[in-house]
Amino acid sequence: MTMSETIKIDQELVHKLEKIPDPGELMAELFRMFGERAAIGTSGQWTGVALIDMVIRTGISKPRVYTVDTLRLFPETYELIHELEKKYNINIEKATPDFEAVSKMVREHGEMIFFDSKAKQEYCCKIRKVDPNNKVLDTLDVWITGLRADQSDARSQIKRIEIIQHTQQDGKERPLLKVTPLIAWTEEDVKDYIKAHNVPVHKLLEIERDGWHYSSLGCIICTTPIGAHETRRAGRWRWFNHQLKDDQKECGLHLLSKKKS
């Protein structure tokens, strides 16, 4: 029996962890407690790269880190992953979609399925992103994410530390600790940290032309820059902007979940 198997994921644990205000120390404690059963999930955006730097500065030299490789990411995303691995001497796990599932989806609906309807976009996200992420969660007790409250109204409801119910591939449910260490930070807070500590940054996030810039990053085609007049997630699945609000534009990874009391 490993150490993490003896730790009960309940509100008592949550209350204990809530007493650790520093995000780096919070993550360090989680890695000390859960080891390989804890991991930082990142898509290479501002907050995710900051989290990696923060926890390593606490002395956790080899934190488990993973990214979901949908096989449709920007070239700059792969470049950033390599740069992070080199700078911090870590291996970032790549969770990829099931080849047969992707092939079946493309045969039945075409390569550009996400243009057809919101339902098909969500189906594509499920196959390419949600299912691979869930396979990683099957191996975790602690899921550390880079969400922030300022990203959308829905995300502002997410707690810094919460217990969610994870359904494994075998159908069994179990509690999982979902931790968002920088939930209360603003984007400027994160950028200031990154600049102060020389953290590698996704090249697309640094580009601005006539006010147009990337505010979030996902798959090629499904992610475009936004203008100064637009909301933060207007660039995600832009063709749905006439019918969907920002809070409705999610890939399915971070939908509000029922917590175990």
C-alpha distance (Angstrom), angle and dihedral (degrees) to the residues before:
residue distance angle dihedral
M1 . . .
T2 3.81 . .
M3 3.77 124.3 .
S4 3.81 92.5 -108.1
E5 3.82 90.9 55.7
T6 3.81 89.3 62.8
I7 3.81 93.6 54.1
K8 3.77 114.5 92.6
I9 3.79 115.3 -141.9
D10 3.79 102.4 -139.5
Q11 3.79 141.4 121.0
E12 3.79 91.3 -81.7
L13 3.80 88.5 62.6
V14 3.80 90.8 45.9
H15 3.82 91.4 52.6
K16 3.80 90.3 49.3
L17 3.80 92.6 50.8
E18 3.81 93.2 45.1
K19 3.81 87.7 66.5
I20 3.81 89.4 68.7
P21 3.83 104.5 83.5
D22 3.81 99.4 177.2
P23 3.84 110.4 86.5
G24 3.80 94.0 -147.3
E25 3.79 93.4 50.4
L26 3.80 90.8 45.4
M27 3.80 90.7 56.2
A28 3.80 91.7 43.2
E29 3.78 90.7 54.9
L30 3.80 90.7 49.2
F31 3.80 92.0 51.8
R32 3.80 90.8 46.9
M33 3.79 90.6 51.1
F34 3.80 100.2 40.0
G35 3.80 105.7 21.6
E36 3.81 111.5 -173.8
R37 3.81 89.6 1.5
A38 3.82 87.6 74.6
A39 3.80 124.0 67.2
I40 3.79 142.9 168.0
G41 3.79 112.3 -126.1
T42 3.80 113.4 -155.2
S43 3.79 139.1 168.4
G44 3.80 90.8 -163.4
Q45 3.79 98.1 -96.9
W46 3.82 126.7 138.4
T47 3.79 99.2 -81.1
G48 3.78 97.7 40.4
V49 3.79 95.0 56.3
A50 3.80 91.0 45.3
L51 3.82 90.1 54.7
I52 3.80 91.3 55.1
D53 3.79 91.9 51.7
M54 3.81 93.1 45.5
V55 3.79 97.3 53.4
I56 3.80 93.9 44.1
R57 3.81 89.2 53.5
T58 3.82 88.4 59.9
G59 3.80 91.0 61.2
I60 3.81 100.0 -95.2
S61 3.80 94.3 130.2
K62 3.79 99.0 179.4
P63 3.81 109.5 33.4
R64 3.77 114.9 173.1
V65 3.82 108.5 -107.8
Y66 3.79 129.1 175.7
T67 3.78 140.0 177.2
V68 3.78 130.9 -162.8
D69 3.79 108.6 -119.3
T70 3.80 104.8 -159.5
L71 3.83 89.0 -176.9
R72 3.81 86.7 -118.4
L73 3.80 100.5 78.6
F74 3.78 125.9 131.2
P75 3.83 116.0 -93.0
E76 3.82 86.6 -120.8
T77 3.81 89.3 60.2
Y78 3.79 91.8 58.2
E79 3.80 89.6 45.7
L80 3.81 90.6 53.7
I81 3.81 92.5 49.4
H82 3.80 89.5 54.0
E83 3.81 91.5 46.8
L84 3.82 92.3 50.7
E85 3.80 91.6 48.6
K86 3.80 91.3 50.7
K87 3.82 97.0 44.7
Y88 3.82 96.2 46.2
N89 3.82 98.3 30.3
I90 3.80 92.3 -125.7
N91 3.78 136.1 129.0
I92 3.79 114.7 -123.7
E93 3.81 109.3 -152.2
K94 3.81 115.1 -131.6
A95 3.80 113.9 -143.9
T96 3.80 107.2 -159.6
P97 3.81 130.9 -172.4
D98 3.77 123.1 -101.0
F99 3.81 108.2 -89.0
E100 3.81 95.2 -141.1
A101 3.80 92.6 48.5
V102 3.80 91.8 51.5
S103 3.81 91.8 46.0
K104 3.81 91.8 50.7
M105 3.81 91.8 48.5
V106 3.80 92.8 50.3
R107 3.82 93.0 45.9
E108 3.79 92.4 51.4
H109 3.80 101.1 37.6
G110 3.79 108.8 15.7
E111 3.80 133.4 -111.7
M112 3.83 95.0 -74.8
I113 3.81 96.4 49.0
F114 3.82 92.3 142.9
F115 3.82 92.2 71.2
D116 3.82 93.8 61.3
S117 3.80 102.7 68.0
K118 3.80 143.7 -31.0
A119 3.80 89.3 -101.4
K120 3.80 92.1 55.7
Q121 3.81 91.6 45.4
E122 3.79 88.6 54.5
Y123 3.81 90.0 47.2
C124 3.80 90.4 53.3
C125 3.81 90.5 48.3
K126 3.79 90.1 49.1
I127 3.80 93.6 53.7
R128 3.79 97.1 40.2
K129 3.80 101.8 33.9
V130 3.80 118.8 6.8
D131 3.81 98.0 48.3
P132 3.83 94.1 47.8
N133 3.80 89.6 47.3
N134 3.80 91.1 50.4
K135 3.81 90.2 53.3
V136 3.79 88.3 57.7
L137 3.80 91.2 46.5
D138 3.81 87.9 55.9
T139 3.81 85.8 68.9
L140 3.82 96.2 45.5
D141 3.78 141.3 79.1
V142 3.81 93.1 -178.8
W143 3.81 124.5 44.5
I144 3.82 112.8 -169.6
T145 3.81 113.7 -163.3
G146 3.78 137.7 -176.0
L147 3.79 98.2 -131.8
R148 3.81 120.1 140.0
A149 3.79 131.0 -162.4
D150 3.81 92.0 -128.2
Q151 3.81 92.7 62.4
S152 3.82 95.8 78.9
D153 3.81 142.7 -25.1
A154 3.81 90.3 -101.5
R155 3.79 92.9 51.7
S156 3.79 90.4 49.1
Q157 3.82 86.4 68.9
I158 3.81 93.5 58.7
K159 3.78 114.6 104.3
R160 3.79 125.9 -130.6
I161 3.80 90.3 -119.3
E162 3.77 123.4 15.4
I163 3.77 141.9 155.1
I164 3.78 115.4 -121.7
Q165 3.79 130.2 -178.8
H166 3.78 112.9 -113.3
T167 3.79 119.6 -160.9
Q168 3.78 110.4 -148.7
Q169 3.79 125.7 -146.4
D170 3.81 88.8 -99.8
G171 3.81 89.6 58.5
K172 3.79 96.4 -109.5
E173 3.79 119.3 132.9
R174 3.77 124.3 -140.4
P175 3.81 137.0 164.9
L176 3.79 117.9 -92.9
L177 3.78 126.7 -170.6
K178 3.80 110.9 -128.3
V179 3.78 112.5 -165.9
T180 3.81 127.1 -171.9
P181 3.83 103.7 -177.2
L182 3.82 96.0 -178.1
I183 3.80 98.1 40.8
A184 3.83 91.6 124.9
W185 3.80 96.1 44.9
T186 3.79 121.1 102.2
E187 3.78 122.9 -133.5
E188 3.80 88.8 -106.3
D189 3.82 90.3 53.3
V190 3.79 89.7 54.7
K191 3.80 93.7 45.2
D192 3.81 90.3 50.9
Y193 3.81 90.1 52.2
I194 3.80 92.3 48.1
K195 3.80 91.9 49.9
A196 3.81 93.3 46.9
H197 3.82 92.8 51.0
N198 3.80 99.9 35.6
V199 3.82 93.8 -121.1
P200 3.83 116.0 178.8
V201 3.81 111.8 -103.1
H202 3.80 132.6 -156.4
K203 3.81 105.4 -101.4
L204 3.81 94.0 -135.5
L205 3.80 91.1 58.4
E206 3.80 90.2 59.9
I207 3.80 95.6 53.4
E208 3.82 120.3 98.2
R209 3.78 124.6 169.1
D210 3.79 121.2 179.3
G211 3.80 89.7 -25.0
W212 3.81 94.7 -48.9
H213 3.80 115.6 124.4
Y214 3.81 143.4 148.0
S215 3.80 113.5 -96.2
S216 3.81 96.7 176.4
L217 3.78 135.8 9.2
G218 3.76 134.3 -138.8
C219 3.80 132.8 131.2
I220 3.79 126.1 -13.8
I221 3.84 111.6 -92.6
C222 3.83 91.4 15.9
T223 3.84 90.1 67.9
T224 3.80 124.8 59.3
P225 3.83 135.0 163.5
I226 3.79 119.8 -91.1
G227 3.78 129.8 -136.2
A228 3.79 125.8 -123.9
H229 3.82 88.9 -102.9
E230 3.81 94.7 54.6
T231 3.79 135.0 87.6
R232 3.80 121.3 -104.9
R233 3.81 97.0 -99.5
A234 3.80 97.4 37.1
G235 3.78 88.1 106.7
R236 3.80 94.0 59.8
W237 3.82 112.4 90.0
R238 3.80 88.0 -14.8
W239 3.82 93.4 -173.2
F240 3.82 89.3 69.6
N241 3.83 94.8 55.4
H242 3.79 92.7 101.8
Q243 3.79 91.7 60.5
L244 3.81 108.4 24.8
K245 3.80 135.4 63.8
D246 3.80 121.0 -139.6
D247 3.80 91.8 -100.8
Q248 3.80 89.9 58.5
K249 3.79 92.7 54.2
E250 3.80 102.5 86.1
C251 3.78 130.8 130.2
G252 3.80 92.1 -139.3
L253 3.80 101.5 -102.9
H254 3.77 97.3 103.1
L255 3.78 107.6 32.0
L256 3.78 113.0 146.6
S257 3.80 107.6 -89.3
K258 3.76 134.2 -160.8
K259 3.77 111.2 -101.4
K260 3.76 125.7 -139.2
S261 3.78 111.1 -116.7
